[in-house]
Amino acid sequence: MTGDEHQPAMEPGGIKVAYNRQGFVRDPDTAKRVARLNPRHEWVTREVTGLRIVDNDLWERGQALKQRHSSRWGNKRQTKSASSAGS
């Protein structure tokens, strides 16, 4: 999976959804449930093609455009925060 681990991952073939990412254990001091990530090899991932809203050709063109622009100007959010932090 790529990107934020809490969201479905956008992949060229479709959207991948992960199951069994976390388990719960009980904290002995507070008796509350605490979420713990399971090891990655225990995750179950499935490609869900029904969630796609664009075809593969459009996806590839958009990714190429995104790559071209990000490599030309860099990440503007990082640039803004770095320049404003110094002032």
N, C-alpha and C positions, 0 to 999 in steps of 0.2 A: 504494500500500500504506500501511497505517497500523500504528501500534504498533511493536513491536520488529521490526527489519528481518530478524532471524534466524529468526523464527517465521512460520508462515502467518498472514495477516491475516484477522481476522474482519470480514466485511462483511455488510450486510443481505441480499445475494443469496446468500451462501455463503462459502466459504473460498477466498481467492486465494493461489496458490502462485507464486513468482517463480523463473524459471530464468535462467541466464546472468548472475547477479548479480555474480560475481567471476571474475577470471582470475588466473593465477599467472605471475610473472616470476622469473627467477633472479637472485639477488644476486651480482654479479661477485666480490665480496670473499670471501664465505663459500661460494658455490656452492649455497646453500640456496634452496628455493622460497619466495617471499613472496606472500601473497594481496593482491590489489588489487581494490577495487570497480570494476566497469565503470560507464561513464556510465549514468544512469537510462534514457535513451532506447534503450539496447541491451538492457534487461531484457525478458524474455518472461514475461508473467503469464497464468495460466489459472485460471478458476474451477472448483473441484472440488466439485461438489454432492454427491458420494458420501460426503464426509467430514462432512456436516451431521448433527447429532444432535438438533436441535430444529427445529420448523417455523417459518416466517417470522413467524406471529402471535405465538408465544411469544417469539421473539427481539426483536421490536419492543416488546412489553410489558416485557421485562426491561431493554432499553435505556432506555425511558422512566422506569422505576423508578430505574435507576442515575443517570440525569441529574437526576431530582428530588432524590434524596438527596445527590448530590455538590454540587449548587448550594446546598443548605440548610446543610450543615455543613462544607463544604470538604473538603480532603484531610487526613485525620487523621494520616497518616504525616508530612506536612510540619509539621502543627501540633505533634505530639509532639517531633519532632527540633528544631524551632525553640525550644520551651519548655524542653527539657532541655539544649540547648546553652548557654542563658543562665545556668543554675544552676551 
